[in-house]
Amino acid sequence: MKCPHCKSKLSFSSIKKSLRRPQPCNECEEGYLLTLSMSRMLLLILPVAFSLVMIRPISLHWGIPPSIFTALIVVLYGLSCLTLVKRSIR
């Protein structure tokens, strides 16, 4: 992910810390915070629900437990809803 201010690449550890409180960017020293994008979540809910319904017959045909595909789709859905927002550091 990139800084919302200067577009420089951010490390995974600093992004992980920004879940709890705003963190400064290493390049521009401006603050950012990792949040869930509700608009992206609502936009993606129908395709995810459709893929969850359609993956069950396919996985049963292949002989793979559907729970594996369900877990993968839900994790990818959650990760795709994360976004960085600009926040001041106190």
C-alpha positions in Angstrom: 0.0 0.0 0.0 1.1 3.6 -0.6 1.0 6.7 1.5 -2.2 8.7 0.8 -0.1 12.0 0.8 3.1 11.3 -1.1 2.4 7.9 -2.7 5.6 6.3 -1.3 5.5 2.6 -0.5 4.8 1.8 3.2 6.1 -1.2 5.1 3.8 -3.9 6.3 4.8 -3.4 9.9 3.9 0.3 9.8 0.5 -0.4 8.1 -0.2 -3.1 10.8 0.5 -0.5 13.5 -1.9 2.0 11.9 -4.9 -0.2 12.7 -4.8 1.1 16.3 -3.7 4.7 15.8 -2.4 7.1 13.1 1.2 6.5 12.0 3.6 8.9 10.3 4.9 8.2 6.8 8.6 7.8 6.6 9.0 10.1 3.7 6.6 13.0 4.2 5.9 12.6 8.0 2.1 13.0 7.5 -0.3 10.7 9.3 -2.4 7.9 7.9 -4.7 5.3 9.3 -5.9 1.9 8.0 -9.7 1.6 7.9 -12.5 -0.5 6.3 -14.1 1.2 3.3 -17.8 0.8 3.7 -18.6 1.9 0.1 -16.1 -0.7 -1.2 -17.6 -3.3 1.1 -21.2 -2.6 -0.1 -20.1 -2.6 -3.7 -18.4 -6.0 -3.5 -21.0 -7.8 -1.3 -23.1 -9.0 -4.3 -20.1 -10.5 -6.3 -18.8 -12.1 -3.2 -22.1 -13.6 -2.3 -22.6 -14.9 -5.9 -19.1 -16.5 -5.9 -19.8 -18.1 -2.5 -23.0 -19.7 -3.9 -21.3 -20.8 -7.1 -18.1 -22.2 -5.6 -19.9 -24.9 -3.6 -20.9 -27.1 -6.6 -17.5 -26.6 -8.3 -15.5 -27.6 -5.2 -17.7 -30.6 -4.5 -17.2 -31.7 -8.2 -13.4 -31.4 -7.7 -13.6 -33.2 -4.4 -12.2 -30.3 -2.3 -14.1 -29.1 0.9 -16.0 -25.9 0.1 -14.9 -24.4 3.4 -11.4 -23.9 2.0 -12.7 -21.8 -0.9 -15.1 -20.0 1.4 -12.4 -19.0 3.8 -10.2 -17.9 0.9 -12.9 -15.7 -0.6 -13.9 -14.2 2.7 -10.2 -13.3 3.5 -9.6 -11.8 0.1 -12.9 -9.8 0.4 -11.8 -8.4 3.8 -8.4 -7.5 2.5 -9.9 -5.7 -0.6 -12.1 -3.5 1.7 -9.1 -2.1 3.6 -8.0 1.5 2.7 -5.6 4.1 3.9 -7.0 7.5 4.9 -5.3 10.7 5.9 -5.2 11.5 9.6 -3.3 13.9 11.7 -0.8 12.6 14.3 -1.3 13.9 17.8 
